[in-house]
């Protein structure tokens, strides 16, 4: 009875603690929070005092005075700054639990498959310190596949490529387990970095990560298909003055080529390591793309061309991992073997 009451009042939640964005799914209510994983703080008496979290803090990235710092506490899908990550998780839990609940919630968090035991423990401890009564973990590719509605519990092969902010998760699944999984530390952030480097090299223009992200969303492509141009503002490296240049889809495809080639090689490695029976299933089923990186224009065409497989983009790629983590929380009996 006590357990029933505590779960009734606590609104158990699932958290997709991403390098770029954090999504929170509350049992029975769906995704109710989607904010950037950014924290702004200043140091007073040797302690970090949080000033802003999420959307407000993201606006400060690259624009803060010396006394304030805006950082992403997650790097490559795992915690890089323990204290700041804990404050961020606390903030998001408080935001979701506006009405004071009677009991602490049970929280399931997804982690990259390549996370080390130390990194997993850091995430679990942060969640418990932030006020959870129980913390569970689920591998990101499994959460992505559940969220995309893939038949991972069937005796057939399913392949998912989840391109997040810090990591790209490549996995082949069957009968509710991972047959093969690899975590590449190249994803959305690496694409932004490649665009920053390209603008510096080709146009002598210094731009920030936020501008690079805008370029990726507005005109970024894996295969150029038109002659559209996009105006990019930054600082001229030679004169030090502000400058504007126009770039094309060809430019972005060239800038992102190395990153995409690395992803394609990762997919080919997975296909080589997959048992023949499951490979036969993948010829029909193809692979499913999830995560923000799946929204890059023509990325499905490029992957299909280079792997020979049909490539599908999940219905809501940005929310797949959070929805899958939420389903694992809702249907704990079905997915119990996938939760740790």
Secondary structure, 3 states (H helix, E strand, C coil): CHHHHHHHHHCCEEEEECCCEEEEEECCCEEEEEEECCEEEEEECCEEEEEEECHHHHCCCCCCCCCEEEECCEECCEECCHHHHHHHHHHHHHHHCCCCCCCCCEEEEEECCCCCHHHHHHHHHHHHHCCCCEEEEEEHHHHHHHHCCCCCCCCCCEEEEEECCCCEEEEEEECCEEEEEEEECCCHHHHHHHHHHHHHHHHCEECCHHHHHHHHHHCCECCCCCCCEEEEEEEECCCCCEEEEEEEHHHHHHHHHHHHHHHHHHHHHHHHHCCHHHHHHHHHHCEEEECHHHHCECHHHHHHHHHCCCEEECCCCCCHHHHHHHHHHHCHHHHHHHEC
